[in-house]
Amino acid sequence: HDSRRGIRTYFWTDDPRWLLYLQDTDGNEDWHLWRVDLDAPEAPSVDLTPMGRGSRVMGAERMRSRPGNVLVTMNRRPLFFDAFRIEVATGETTLLRENSDPKGGFFFGPNGEVFAKTEADDGTHEFYRIDDETGEKRLFRRQGGPERPAGVYPSVVTPDGKSVVVGP
């Protein structure tokens, strides 16, 4: 029912009742994650990420390890993109990982494996595996540099959660 800007990015959930989509307000790029109830198509959409001006959702994906939930990266704090779990049906939001690095962030494997990437002072992009129990970071790849100011893409965890595919 969006008559202003259109919807370009949407996500299917593991429950066919719910469809999720990203939308900003008139092009301000303050992206929010919205839920549509396909069992009640006339019901209004629900903003699952109500945040203040200047905040945005950068990514959302299903959590195979937690059916009915999505993993969302967003910046409730202006400089830091943190990872949250959102229960689709209720909108309950749980902080999974708080980011303290304005040049980096987290990404996750299919079973909750935690990885991080950041930009070193020399412009090189560093990739880390985070130990589930201790939180210790283990560097496993340095790549790119000042010639890649926007990052190294793709950087995707393999389906078994044991490796990361990193772009050129």
N, C-alpha and C positions, 0 to 999 in steps of 0.2 A: 504493500500500500504506500510505498514511498513515491511521492509525486514531485519531490524537489530535486534530487540529485541522482537517483538510481543506485542500485546495489551492484557492486563489482566483485566483491570478495565474500564468499559464503562457505560454510563448512557443514557437512553432514555429521551428525553425532552417531553413536552406536545404538541409539534409540530412534526409530523412524518417526517418532512423535515430534522431535525437536529439529529445527534448522537454525543455525547460527549465522550471523553475518556481521561484517565490520561496516561502520558508518560514522562519518564525521558530520559536522553541522555546516552546511553551505561552503565547504571547501577549506575549513580552518585546520584540517589535518589532526584534530584532536579525536582520534579514532576510538570508538567504544565497541564492545562486543554485545550484540543484541540477540535475543532468543525469540523465535516464532514458534507458536504452538500449532502444529499442523492438524491437531484434532479439534482446534477451535480457530479456524483461519480468520474469523472476524475480530478476534480478541486483539488488543493492542500488543505490539512487540514489547519485550521487557529488556531494559538495559542491565546487563549482568555486570557491568563495570562502571558504575556511577562514580565519576571522578571530577575534580575541579578543572578549570580552564588550564590549558597547557599540558595536560596529561594525555597519554595515548596508549592504546594497545598496539604492540608491535607484532604479536604472533599469537595464534591459538591452534592447538592440536588436540586430538583425542588422546586419552590416556588408556592404553590397552591394559595397563596394570590396575586401573581403577575405573571400571565401567560406570558410565553416567557422569563422568567428570572430564573437564578439559584443562589442559595446561596453558596458562596465559602469561605472557611477558608484558608487563606494563610499568609505567613510571608514576606511581602515586607520589613519589618524591621527585622533584623536577630533573635532577641529574642522573638518577639511578633507575635502571630497569630491573625490577625484581621479578621472580617467578612465583606464580600463584596457581593453586588448584581451585577450580570453580565447579561446584556441583550444578549441573545444568538445570535440573528440575526445580531446585530451591534458590539458586543464586548464592548459596553459602560460599564464601571465599576464604581460603586458607593460604597464608604465606608459606611457600616451600623453601625458598632461598632468597635471602636478602643480599643484594649486590652492594659492595663497598667500593667498586672500581668503576669510575665514570667512563673509562675507555674499554670496558669489557662487559661480559655477561655470561650467562649459563645457557647450556643446551642439554637436552636429555635424551636418553635411550628409551627403547620401547618398554623396558621393565623398570624404569626409574633411575637408570644409571645417570650419574651427573658428570658433565664435562663443563669446562670453562674456556673462554678465549678472551684475550686481551691484546692490547697494543703496547709493546715495550717502548722505552724512551727513544730508541733508534728507529722506530717505525715498523719493526718486524712484528708480525702477528704470532702470538704464542698460544698453544693449545695444551690444556691440562685435563687430566682425569682427576676427579675428586673422590677420595675414599669415603664410602658410605658411612663408616663408623667413626672415623677420626676427623673427617673434614679436611685431611691433608691433601694439598695439591701436588700432583706429579706431572712435570712437564714431559710431553711426548713429541712435540713438533714445534719448530720455529720456521716460519715461511713468509715470503713476501717482504715488504718493506715500504719505504716512502712512495714507491711507484703504485702501491695499492692502498690509497688512503681510506677507501670505503670498506676495506676488509678483504678476506679471502673467501670466495664462495664457489661452490657450495661447501658447507661443513656440516655433514649429516652423519648421524650414528647409523651403523648398519643394523639390519633387522634382528641380528642376534645380540646386539648391544655390546659386542666385544671390540669393535673397530670403528674408526671414523674415516669417512671419505672426505678428503679435503681437495678443493679445486686448485687450479694452477696459480 
